[in-house]
Amino acid sequence: MITREELHAVLKDVFSESGFTKQGQQWARRTNELLWLVHLDRSPLGERYRLDIGIALLRRLEGAEPSRENDCPISVALEHLPLVAHVEVRSPRGVDDFRTAATVAFDLTVDMADDDRRHLLATVLGALVEYIQQTDSEAALRERYDSGDLTSAGIRRDIRQILASG
């Protein structure tokens, strides 16, 4: 079973190679218009983790930039984004949709060979990185909103109005 430290190492490798910077306890990607924060959160139920994502529109910031993903006006858990990562893994659970892949990848209690888990993590994180890189402006974020990508996201009312008014 991979350890928490090995999980952090996979995150560091993928995010560093993709232009993210470490900002406190999370990874940040800043464009001219958006700030993305990605935080690894541990469940109180043991060695289960998840990625929480915060998005801020830079022109709408009042004061300092958010330092945590849950301080952002848009927040969503990775498994709620409609990403695609079809992977095959040798494990007792079938992994054929993104939500399952994202959940199983970060649940270290699921019995899985370490190499399979690393591959699954890299695939899931790669899909997230690609999504964030393609969503680098307010216009792109508005398109994601209009297509229903953020249906499960917590969105502050004023930001929801901006996204809906596009």
Contacts in CASP RR format, 6 or more apart in sequence:
PFRMAT RR
TARGET T0000
AUTHOR 0000-0000-0000
METHOD contacts of the structure
MODEL  1
MITREELHAVLKDVFSESGFTKQGQQWARRTNELLWLVHLDRSPLGERYR
LDIGIALLRRLEGAEPSRENDCPISVALEHLPLVAHVEVRSPRGVDDFRT
AATVAFDLTVDMADDDRRHLLATVLGALVEYIQQTDSEAALRERYDSGDL
TSAGIRRDIRQILASG
1 47 0 8 1.000
1 108 0 8 1.000
1 114 0 8 1.000
2 108 0 8 1.000
2 114 0 8 1.000
2 117 0 8 1.000
2 118 0 8 1.000
3 108 0 8 1.000
4 42 0 8 1.000
4 47 0 8 1.000
4 49 0 8 1.000
4 108 0 8 1.000
6 114 0 8 1.000
6 118 0 8 1.000
7 40 0 8 1.000
7 49 0 8 1.000
7 106 0 8 1.000
7 108 0 8 1.000
7 121 0 8 1.000
8 40 0 8 1.000
10 118 0 8 1.000
10 121 0 8 1.000
10 122 0 8 1.000
10 125 0 8 1.000
11 27 0 8 1.000
11 40 0 8 1.000
11 125 0 8 1.000
12 22 0 8 1.000
14 121 0 8 1.000
14 122 0 8 1.000
14 125 0 8 1.000
14 126 0 8 1.000
14 129 0 8 1.000
15 22 0 8 1.000
15 27 0 8 1.000
15 38 0 8 1.000
15 125 0 8 1.000
15 129 0 8 1.000
18 29 0 8 1.000
18 126 0 8 1.000
18 129 0 8 1.000
18 133 0 8 1.000
19 29 0 8 1.000
20 27 0 8 1.000
20 28 0 8 1.000
20 29 0 8 1.000
20 38 0 8 1.000
20 129 0 8 1.000
21 27 0 8 1.000
21 28 0 8 1.000
21 29 0 8 1.000
21 30 0 8 1.000
22 28 0 8 1.000
23 37 0 8 1.000
23 67 0 8 1.000
24 67 0 8 1.000
25 39 0 8 1.000
25 40 0 8 1.000
25 68 0 8 1.000
26 37 0 8 1.000
26 38 0 8 1.000
26 39 0 8 1.000
26 40 0 8 1.000
26 68 0 8 1.000
26 69 0 8 1.000
27 37 0 8 1.000
27 38 0 8 1.000
27 39 0 8 1.000
28 35 0 8 1.000
28 36 0 8 1.000
28 37 0 8 1.000
28 38 0 8 1.000
29 35 0 8 1.000
29 36 0 8 1.000
29 38 0 8 1.000
29 132 0 8 1.000
29 133 0 8 1.000
30 36 0 8 1.000
30 58 0 8 1.000
31 136 0 8 1.000
31 137 0 8 1.000
32 58 0 8 1.000
32 136 0 8 1.000
32 137 0 8 1.000
33 57 0 8 1.000
33 58 0 8 1.000
33 59 0 8 1.000
33 136 0 8 1.000
33 137 0 8 1.000
33 138 0 8 1.000
34 55 0 8 1.000
34 56 0 8 1.000
34 57 0 8 1.000
34 58 0 8 1.000
34 135 0 8 1.000
34 136 0 8 1.000
34 137 0 8 1.000
34 138 0 8 1.000
34 141 0 8 1.000
35 55 0 8 1.000
35 56 0 8 1.000
35 58 0 8 1.000
35 65 0 8 1.000
35 66 0 8 1.000
35 72 0 8 1.000
36 53 0 8 1.000
36 54 0 8 1.000
36 55 0 8 1.000
36 132 0 8 1.000
37 53 0 8 1.000
37 54 0 8 1.000
37 55 0 8 1.000
37 56 0 8 1.000
37 66 0 8 1.000
37 68 0 8 1.000
37 69 0 8 1.000
37 72 0 8 1.000
38 51 0 8 1.000
38 52 0 8 1.000
38 53 0 8 1.000
38 54 0 8 1.000
38 69 0 8 1.000
38 128 0 8 1.000
39 51 0 8 1.000
39 52 0 8 1.000
39 53 0 8 1.000
39 54 0 8 1.000
39 68 0 8 1.000
39 69 0 8 1.000
39 70 0 8 1.000
40 49 0 8 1.000
40 50 0 8 1.000
40 51 0 8 1.000
40 106 0 8 1.000
41 49 0 8 1.000
41 50 0 8 1.000
41 51 0 8 1.000
41 52 0 8 1.000
42 48 0 8 1.000
42 49 0 8 1.000
43 49 0 8 1.000
43 50 0 8 1.000
46 109 0 8 1.000
47 107 0 8 1.000
47 108 0 8 1.000
47 109 0 8 1.000
48 106 0 8 1.000
48 107 0 8 1.000
48 108 0 8 1.000
48 109 0 8 1.000
49 106 0 8 1.000
49 107 0 8 1.000
49 108 0 8 1.000
50 77 0 8 1.000
50 78 0 8 1.000
50 79 0 8 1.000
50 102 0 8 1.000
50 103 0 8 1.000
50 106 0 8 1.000
51 77 0 8 1.000
51 78 0 8 1.000
51 102 0 8 1.000
51 106 0 8 1.000
51 128 0 8 1.000
52 69 0 8 1.000
52 70 0 8 1.000
52 75 0 8 1.000
52 76 0 8 1.000
52 77 0 8 1.000
52 78 0 8 1.000
53 69 0 8 1.000
53 75 0 8 1.000
53 76 0 8 1.000
53 77 0 8 1.000
53 78 0 8 1.000
53 81 0 8 1.000
53 128 0 8 1.000
54 66 0 8 1.000
54 69 0 8 1.000
54 70 0 8 1.000
54 72 0 8 1.000
54 74 0 8 1.000
54 75 0 8 1.000
54 76 0 8 1.000
55 72 0 8 1.000
55 73 0 8 1.000
55 74 0 8 1.000
55 75 0 8 1.000
55 76 0 8 1.000
55 141 0 8 1.000
56 65 0 8 1.000
56 66 0 8 1.000
56 72 0 8 1.000
56 73 0 8 1.000
56 74 0 8 1.000
57 73 0 8 1.000
57 138 0 8 1.000
57 141 0 8 1.000
57 159 0 8 1.000
57 162 0 8 1.000
58 65 0 8 1.000
59 138 0 8 1.000
60 73 0 8 1.000
60 158 0 8 1.000
60 159 0 8 1.000
60 162 0 8 1.000
66 72 0 8 1.000
69 75 0 8 1.000
73 155 0 8 1.000
73 156 0 8 1.000
73 158 0 8 1.000
73 159 0 8 1.000
74 150 0 8 1.000
74 153 0 8 1.000
74 154 0 8 1.000
74 155 0 8 1.000
74 156 0 8 1.000
74 159 0 8 1.000
75 153 0 8 1.000
75 154 0 8 1.000
76 150 0 8 1.000
76 152 0 8 1.000
76 153 0 8 1.000
76 154 0 8 1.000
77 152 0 8 1.000
78 102 0 8 1.000
78 124 0 8 1.000
78 128 0 8 1.000
79 98 0 8 1.000
79 99 0 8 1.000
79 102 0 8 1.000
79 103 0 8 1.000
80 99 0 8 1.000
80 152 0 8 1.000
80 153 0 8 1.000
81 98 0 8 1.000
81 128 0 8 1.000
81 131 0 8 1.000
81 149 0 8 1.000
82 98 0 8 1.000
82 148 0 8 1.000
82 149 0 8 1.000
83 98 0 8 1.000
83 102 0 8 1.000
83 124 0 8 1.000
83 127 0 8 1.000
83 128 0 8 1.000
83 131 0 8 1.000
84 98 0 8 1.000
84 127 0 8 1.000
85 98 0 8 1.000
85 101 0 8 1.000
85 102 0 8 1.000
85 123 0 8 1.000
85 124 0 8 1.000
85 126 0 8 1.000
85 127 0 8 1.000
86 96 0 8 1.000
87 95 0 8 1.000
87 101 0 8 1.000
87 119 0 8 1.000
87 120 0 8 1.000
87 123 0 8 1.000
88 95 0 8 1.000
89 95 0 8 1.000
89 104 0 8 1.000
89 112 0 8 1.000
89 116 0 8 1.000
89 117 0 8 1.000
89 119 0 8 1.000
89 120 0 8 1.000
90 112 0 8 1.000
90 113 0 8 1.000
90 116 0 8 1.000
91 104 0 8 1.000
91 110 0 8 1.000
91 111 0 8 1.000
91 112 0 8 1.000
91 113 0 8 1.000
91 116 0 8 1.000
92 110 0 8 1.000
92 111 0 8 1.000
93 100 0 8 1.000
93 104 0 8 1.000
93 110 0 8 1.000
94 100 0 8 1.000
95 101 0 8 1.000
95 104 0 8 1.000
95 120 0 8 1.000
98 124 0 8 1.000
98 127 0 8 1.000
101 120 0 8 1.000
101 123 0 8 1.000
101 124 0 8 1.000
102 124 0 8 1.000
104 110 0 8 1.000
104 112 0 8 1.000
104 120 0 8 1.000
105 117 0 8 1.000
105 120 0 8 1.000
105 121 0 8 1.000
105 123 0 8 1.000
105 124 0 8 1.000
106 121 0 8 1.000
108 117 0 8 1.000
112 120 0 8 1.000
134 140 0 8 1.000
135 141 0 8 1.000
135 144 0 8 1.000
138 162 0 8 1.000
141 163 0 8 1.000
142 163 0 8 1.000
142 166 0 8 1.000
144 150 0 8 1.000
145 163 0 8 1.000
145 164 0 8 1.000
146 163 0 8 1.000
150 163 0 8 1.000
155 163 0 8 1.000
END
